[in-house]
Amino acid sequence: MKLSLALRKHGARSLLGILLTLAAAVLCVAGNDTIARFDSMLGDWRMRLDAPQLDRRIVIVDIDERSLAKVGRFPWSRDIQARLVRQLTGHYGVAALGFDISFPEADTSSGYAVLQGLARGELAGVAGLPAQLEKLRPAMDYDGLFAEAMRGQPVVLGYSVSEQQRKGVLPKPAFTVADLNGRSVTAYVARGYEANVAPLQAAAQGAGIFTALTDADGVVRSSTLLQRIGDGYYPSLSLATVAVYLQARAIAPRFTSTADTLSARELANGGLEHLMLFTPRGALAIPVGEALTTTVQYRGAGGPDGGAFRYVSASDVLAGTVPVELLKGALVLVGTTAPGLNDIRATPVNAEYPGVEVHANLIKSMLDGRFKARPDYALALELAQIVLFGLLLAGALVVLPPAGVMLATVGALAAAIAINLYLYTVHDLVLGGAVLLLLIVALFIVNLAWGYFFEVRKGRALVARFGEYVAPELVAEMADDPRRYTMEGENRELTVLFADVRGFTAISEQLAPAALREYINEYLTAMSEDIRDSHGGTLDKYIGDAVMAFWGAPVAFADHASRAVASALLMQGGAARLNQRFCARGWPALRIGIGLNTGPMHVGDMGSRIRRAYTVMGDSVNLAARLEGASKRYGVGIVVGAATRLAAAEFLYRELDRVRVQGKQEAVAIFEPRCLLADATAAELAQLERWHAALARLRARDWPAAAALIGQLQADFPDDGLYRLYAARVDAYRRAPPAPDWDGVTILDGK
């Protein structure tokens, strides 16, 4: 029954949520440029969360503004570059030296070529000039000086690739098409290049491509590890420098063993699984993405103050003022951050990021063996999250109230982001999250719109119908499913409450009409809030200074008795606080009595054609009214019937008496609720044990024992009206004992 009702109520909206989830799954598989850009933005934000940690293995020798001011404008002549190499490899003992600079043309800045031309022309007849020039040649051959400085040293030169021109000499490729034994490996193909001049390339241990790979928005997020030029596959500057640093004897591809196990990425790469660096310490496997690329994991904001890599000025290296321990055994990259030298890149972490540090980040990933990569099963993970979040929200958002919808949506967004960050940070998995986040927002908007256009109108109709009869605080819950509620009369077990001000006639005589109105208004407001706002009671009516309320209708509560008792205790506490305020204003003291009873009663829309009200009637209601009156007789604030005590067993009770209402033969026990059992103190438990023992002695007609016990309680608690009442009652029984058939029951002969 409940399932069919839920399907009728929420089926259409849930179905719409499921359709949105399916649409999101299709969009995730198909993809588009907008989603790709959104995913890139999320990836950029995610990367900026990483806190940089200084990697002392990698140092950047920076041709900065200070170096240009001290050494001269760039490009520097090769004799200066030779000095830089000798300083780094000889004096500082670096383990590898990579140049994020290319040298595609011969250096003629020494003027030696001019002198040679003069010797063959205008100065051809000068005796001894050719021999003198030959003596000068070694010192003025800057390329030769540079090559000599690099020879036998762990130096890697950089070069760029292009679409047109071919300049300089390429290094030896990592491997060739022939080495692939017929396999086809997808890679970026370069038709042209601007490599280094032959003498320099021959002297260096290697060379690598430093050309940046930019996305459509101009941001560098990934880099090639190898590019194809002709029949050869040539490494990037970062890969070539790591190979020299680790003294690798070869860079080779590793393919999966069987075609049956190929992943989508490996299929795109012709089955290539890793690039292998074979070093003296063993093989280093570097995973490759599609087209032999990898994601650049940026650390810090870049530059000397970025915190990820140490920067030293090239002028300080040339001067020898850098501490040796900072560079000894390090992998060093020579690059530039000086404005105007065109080596600044747009990256996810900084729009002005030194290009040399892009290579440093790639090198760190290789040395650490940790790469942020999109796995082959990424699409399956993304689809699983979309289906899981989509179906959960499609079912949950339709049944939650507006505040719950908001909380659930925020919680889902937080959970989706947290999962994505966890997989990225801990497992190095790069997953898209744009479609999932858009789905969560779309489900929220759809449910919000549905609630506004359908539920609000339905709720207004419900308010128009029930607002005259039902407490306003319950209308929102009733609006969620109006078919569950009816104004027709029905019999239910409910708990009803009556509360009344003690001595109200005397109070009204002491106050002016305006003050009396303010007095009663403040009292009724406070009591109504305690009933309505704290435990969902239904305010029935005000009867002068009295309040009538009940729990369990129109909204059914299984714990209606517990709610009623908790509200009554709250009302007594509120009345005590009001009393302090009233007395401070010089008004009469406020004391209230409350009666509660649980039982079957008739509830519904009752009255005349002129005036009707949603109220309760029945013997259980009448008993509650009598119990409110009895609270004054027994000197307590709250009196409840036995059925209420049984239904709300989590409270501590003091038995007051067994009573019989006029017109009824059956006697009922009545009790005073004191507090929650869990909050009861040892002293209070001991007091009630003493009292119940005294009550047992009284009912056993043991007047002396009962009198002694009650007398002790009265001495210990002189302000307790119940003990005064029973002390007088025992005294009366001792003077005039009741009849032998006395059953210990008190007749309630009035309100």
Long-range contacts (C-beta under 8 A, 24 or more apart in sequence): 5-481, 5-483, 5-484, 6-399, 9-481, 9-483, 10-398, 10-399, 13-398, 13-446, 13-447, 13-450, 14-394, 14-395, 14-398, 16-394, 16-446, 16-450, 17-390, 17-391, 17-393, 17-394, 17-395, 17-397, 17-398, 17-443, 17-446, 17-447, 18-390, 18-391, 18-394, 20-390, 20-394, 20-439, 20-442, 20-443, 20-446, 21-386, 21-387, 21-390, 21-391, 21-394, 21-439, 24-386, 24-390, 24-435, 24-436, 24-438, 24-439, 24-442, 25-383, 25-386, 25-387, 25-390, 27-435, 28-379, 28-382, 28-383, 28-386, 28-432, 28-435, 29-379, 29-383, 33-216, 35-432, 35-434, 35-435, 37-216, 37-217, 38-434, 38-438, 39-432, 39-433, 39-434, 40-215, 40-217, 40-219, 40-221, 40-348, 42-420, 42-432, 42-433, 42-434, 42-437, 43-221, 43-348, 43-430, 44-219, 44-221, 44-348, 44-349, 46-420, 46-421, 46-424, 47-297, 47-298, 47-348, 47-349, 48-348, 48-349, 49-421, 50-297, 50-298, 50-299, 50-425, 52-299, 52-300, 52-301, 52-306, 52-307, 52-308, 53-299, 53-307, 53-308, 54-307, 54-308, 54-309, 54-310, 55-299, 55-308, 55-309, 55-364, 56-310, 56-330, 57-330, 57-331, 57-364, 57-367, 58-309, 58-310, 58-330, 58-331, 58-332, 58-333, 58-360, 58-363, 58-364, 58-367, 59-94, 59-309, 59-310, 59-311, 59-312, 59-326, 59-327, 59-330, 59-331, 59-332, 59-333, 60-309, 60-310, 60-311, 60-312, 60-332, 60-333, 60-334, 60-335, 60-354, 60-356, 60-357, 60-360, 61-88, 61-312, 61-313, 61-314, 61-317, 61-332, 61-333, 61-334, 61-335, 62-304, 62-311, 62-312, 62-313, 62-314, 62-335, 62-336, 62-337, 62-354, 62-356, 63-314, 63-334, 63-335, 63-336, 63-337, 63-338, 63-341, 64-304, 64-311, 64-313, 64-314, 64-315, 64-336, 64-337, 64-338, 65-338, 65-339, 66-313, 66-315, 67-313, 67-314, 67-315, 67-338, 68-338, 70-315, 71-314, 71-315, 71-318, 74-336, 74-338, 74-341, 75-101, 77-107, 77-109, 77-110, 77-142, 78-103, 78-107, 78-109, 78-142, 78-143, 78-145, 78-146, 79-110, 79-142, 79-145, 79-146, 80-318, 81-146, 81-149, 82-142, 82-145, 82-146, 82-148, 82-149, 83-149, 83-318, 84-314, 84-317, 84-318, 84-334, 85-146, 85-149, 85-150, 85-153, 85-155, 86-149, 87-317, 87-318, 87-320, 88-317, 88-327, 88-332, 89-149, 89-153, 89-154, 89-155, 91-320, 91-324, 92-317, 92-322, 92-324, 92-327, 92-328, 93-324, 93-327, 93-328, 93-329, 94-154, 94-327, 94-328, 94-329, 94-330, 94-331, 94-332, 95-154, 95-245, 95-329, 95-330, 95-331, 96-154, 96-156, 96-241, 96-242, 96-244, 96-245, 96-331, 96-332, 97-153, 97-154, 97-155, 97-156, 97-332, 97-334, 98-155, 98-156, 98-158, 98-208, 98-237, 98-238, 98-240, 98-241, 98-244, 98-331, 98-332, 98-333, 98-334, 98-359, 99-155, 99-156, 99-157, 99-158, 99-333, 99-334, 100-158, 100-210, 100-237, 100-333, 100-334, 100-335, 100-336, 100-343, 100-355, 100-356, 100-359, 101-157, 101-158, 101-334, 101-335, 101-336, 102-157, 102-158, 102-159, 102-160, 102-168, 102-194, 102-195, 102-196, 102-210, 103-146, 103-157, 103-168, 103-196, 103-197, 103-200, 104-159, 104-167, 104-168, 104-194, 104-195, 104-196, 104-197, 105-167, 105-197, 106-143, 106-197, 107-142, 107-143, 107-146, 109-142, 110-140, 110-141, 110-142, 111-140, 112-136, 112-137, 112-140, 112-141, 115-140, 143-197, 143-199, 143-200, 144-199, 146-200, 146-203, 147-199, 147-200, 147-202, 147-203, 148-203, 150-200, 150-203, 150-204, 150-205, 151-203, 153-205, 154-205, 154-244, 154-245, 155-203, 155-204, 155-205, 155-244, 156-204, 156-205, 156-206, 156-207, 156-208, 156-237, 156-240, 156-241, 156-244, 157-196, 157-200, 157-201, 157-204, 157-206, 157-207, 157-208, 158-207, 158-208, 158-209, 158-210, 158-237, 159-193, 159-194, 159-195, 159-196, 159-207, 159-208, 159-209, 159-210, 160-193, 160-194, 160-209, 160-210, 160-211, 161-190, 161-192, 161-193, 161-194, 161-209, 161-211, 161-227, 161-229, 162-190, 162-191, 162-192, 162-193, 162-194, 162-211, 163-190, 163-191, 163-192, 164-191, 164-192, 165-192, 165-193, 165-194, 166-192, 166-193, 167-193, 167-194, 167-195, 168-193, 168-194, 168-195, 168-196, 168-197, 168-198, 168-201, 169-195, 169-196, 169-197, 169-198, 169-201, 169-202, 170-195, 170-201, 170-207, 170-229, 170-232, 170-234, 171-195, 171-201, 171-204, 171-206, 171-207, 171-234, 171-240, 173-229, 173-232, 173-233, 173-234, 174-226, 174-232, 174-233, 174-234, 174-235, 174-239, 174-250, 174-251, 174-252, 175-232, 175-233, 175-251, 175-252, 175-253, 176-231, 176-232, 176-233, 177-231, 177-232, 178-231, 179-252, 179-253, 180-253, 180-270, 183-255, 183-270, 183-271, 183-272, 184-270, 185-233, 185-253, 185-269, 185-270, 185-272, 185-292, 186-268, 186-269, 186-270, 186-290, 186-291, 186-292, 187-224, 187-226, 187-227, 187-228, 187-233, 187-291, 187-292, 188-213, 188-224, 188-227, 188-228, 188-291, 188-292, 188-293, 189-227, 189-228, 189-229, 190-227, 190-228, 190-229, 191-229, 193-229, 205-244, 206-235, 206-240, 206-241, 206-243, 206-244, 207-237, 207-240, 208-234, 208-235, 208-236, 208-237, 208-238, 208-239, 208-240, 208-241, 209-234, 209-235, 209-236, 209-237, 210-236, 210-237, 210-355, 210-359, 212-345, 212-355, 212-358, 213-293, 214-345, 214-346, 218-346, 219-346, 219-347, 219-348, 220-296, 220-345, 220-346, 220-347, 220-353, 220-358, 221-295, 221-296, 221-347, 221-348, 222-289, 222-293, 222-294, 222-295, 222-296, 223-293, 223-294, 223-296, 223-358, 223-362, 224-291, 224-292, 224-293, 225-275, 225-286, 225-288, 225-292, 225-293, 225-294, 226-275, 226-288, 226-292, 227-292, 233-292, 236-359, 236-362, 237-359, 238-359, 238-360, 238-362, 238-363, 238-366, 239-275, 239-286, 239-362, 239-366, 241-331, 241-333, 241-359, 241-363, 242-277, 242-331, 242-363, 242-366, 242-367, 243-277, 245-331, 245-363, 245-367, 246-277, 246-279, 246-281, 246-284, 247-279, 247-280, 248-277, 248-278, 248-279, 248-284, 249-278, 249-279, 250-276, 250-277, 250-278, 251-275, 251-276, 251-277, 252-276, 252-278, 254-285, 263-376, 264-376, 265-289, 265-290, 265-376, 266-376, 284-366, 284-369, 285-369, 286-366, 286-371, 287-371, 287-373, 289-373, 289-374, 294-362, 294-365, 294-371, 294-373, 295-371, 295-372, 295-373, 295-374, 295-430, 296-347, 296-358, 296-361, 296-362, 297-361, 297-364, 297-365, 297-370, 297-371, 297-372, 298-347, 298-348, 298-349, 298-353, 298-361, 299-361, 299-364, 300-349, 301-349, 301-350, 301-353, 302-347, 302-349, 302-350, 302-352, 302-353, 302-354, 302-357, 303-337, 303-350, 303-353, 303-354, 303-357, 304-337, 306-357, 308-357, 308-360, 308-361, 308-364, 309-357, 309-360, 311-337, 331-363, 331-367, 333-359, 333-360, 333-363, 335-359, 370-428, 371-428, 372-424, 372-428, 372-429, 372-430, 373-428, 373-429, 373-430, 374-429, 374-430, 374-431, 375-429, 378-429, 378-430, 378-431, 378-432, 381-423, 381-429, 381-431, 382-431, 382-432, 382-433, 382-435, 382-436, 385-416, 385-419, 385-436, 386-435, 386-436, 386-439, 389-415, 389-416, 389-436, 389-439, 389-440, 390-439, 390-443, 393-440, 393-443, 394-443, 397-443, 397-444, 397-447, 398-447, 401-476, 401-480, 402-448, 402-451, 405-444, 405-447, 405-448, 405-451, 406-444, 409-440, 409-441, 409-443, 409-444, 412-440, 413-437, 413-440, 413-441, 416-440, 455-479, 458-482, 466-554, 466-614, 468-612, 469-605, 469-612, 469-613, 469-614, 470-538, 470-554, 470-614, 471-532, 471-537, 471-538, 471-539, 473-532, 473-533, 473-536, 474-536, 474-538, 474-554, 474-555, 477-555, 478-554, 478-555, 485-554, 485-555, 487-604, 487-605, 487-614, 488-604, 488-605, 489-602, 489-603, 489-604, 489-605, 489-606, 490-602, 490-603, 490-604, 491-600, 491-601, 491-602, 491-603, 492-552, 492-553, 492-556, 492-600, 492-601, 492-603, 493-552, 493-560, 493-598, 493-599, 493-600, 493-601, 494-550, 494-551, 494-552, 494-553, 494-560, 494-598, 494-599, 494-601, 494-603, 494-616, 494-620, 495-550, 495-551, 495-552, 495-560, 495-561, 495-563, 495-564, 495-596, 495-597, 495-598, 495-644, 495-647, 496-548, 496-549, 496-550, 496-551, 496-564, 496-596, 496-597, 496-598, 496-601, 496-616, 496-620, 496-621, 496-624, 497-531, 497-537, 497-547, 497-548, 497-549, 497-550, 497-551, 497-564, 497-567, 497-568, 497-594, 497-595, 497-596, 497-624, 498-546, 498-547, 498-548, 498-594, 498-595, 498-624, 498-625, 498-627, 498-628, 499-527, 499-546, 499-547, 499-549, 499-568, 499-571, 499-592, 499-593, 499-594, 499-595, 499-628, 500-545, 500-546, 500-547, 500-592, 500-593, 500-628, 500-629, 501-545, 501-546, 501-590, 501-591, 501-592, 502-591, 502-592, 502-593, 502-632, 503-588, 503-591, 504-544, 504-545, 506-588, 507-588, 510-587, 510-588, 511-587, 511-588, 515-587, 519-582, 519-587, 520-545, 522-578, 523-575, 523-578, 523-590, 526-574, 526-575, 526-578, 527-571, 527-574, 527-575, 527-592, 529-574, 530-567, 530-570, 530-571, 530-574, 531-567, 531-571, 534-566, 534-567, 534-570, 535-563, 535-564, 535-566, 535-567, 535-570, 536-563, 537-563, 537-564, 537-567, 538-614, 540-613, 540-614, 540-615, 540-616, 541-613, 541-615, 546-628, 548-615, 550-601, 550-603, 550-616, 553-603, 553-616, 554-603, 554-614, 559-648, 560-598, 560-647, 561-598, 561-643, 561-644, 561-647, 561-648, 562-647, 562-648, 562-650, 562-651, 564-596, 564-598, 564-644, 564-648, 565-596, 565-638, 565-640, 565-644, 565-648, 565-651, 565-673, 568-594, 568-596, 568-638, 568-640, 568-673, 569-638, 569-651, 569-673, 569-675, 572-637, 572-638, 591-637, 592-637, 593-628, 593-629, 593-631, 593-632, 593-637, 593-638, 593-639, 594-628, 594-631, 594-637, 594-638, 594-639, 595-624, 595-625, 595-626, 595-627, 595-628, 595-629, 595-630, 595-631, 595-638, 595-639, 595-640, 596-624, 596-627, 596-638, 596-639, 596-640, 596-641, 596-644, 597-621, 597-623, 597-624, 597-627, 597-640, 597-641, 597-643, 597-644, 598-641, 598-643, 598-644, 598-647, 599-623, 599-641, 599-643, 619-664, 622-661, 623-661, 623-668, 625-751, 626-661, 626-748, 626-751, 627-670, 628-751, 629-748, 629-750, 629-751, 630-656, 630-659, 630-670, 630-748, 633-725, 634-670, 634-672, 634-721, 634-722, 634-725, 635-720, 635-721, 635-722, 635-724, 635-725, 636-672, 636-721, 636-722, 637-672, 638-672, 638-673, 639-670, 639-671, 639-672, 640-670, 640-671, 640-672, 640-673, 641-668, 641-669, 641-670, 641-671, 642-668, 642-669, 642-670, 642-671, 644-671, 645-669, 645-671, 645-673, 648-673, 650-676, 650-677, 650-678, 651-675, 651-676, 651-677, 652-676, 652-677, 652-680, 652-684, 652-685, 652-688, 654-688, 654-691, 654-692, 654-722, 655-691, 655-692, 655-695, 656-722, 657-746, 658-743, 658-744, 658-745, 658-746, 659-745, 659-746, 659-747, 659-748, 660-745, 660-746, 660-747, 660-748, 661-748, 662-747, 662-748, 662-749, 662-750, 667-743, 667-745, 672-722, 687-713, 687-716, 687-717, 691-722, 691-723, 694-726, 695-726, 698-726, 698-729, 698-730, 698-733, 698-744, 699-744, 701-733, 701-737, 701-742, 703-730, 703-733, 703-734, 703-737, 704-734, 706-730, 707-731, 707-734
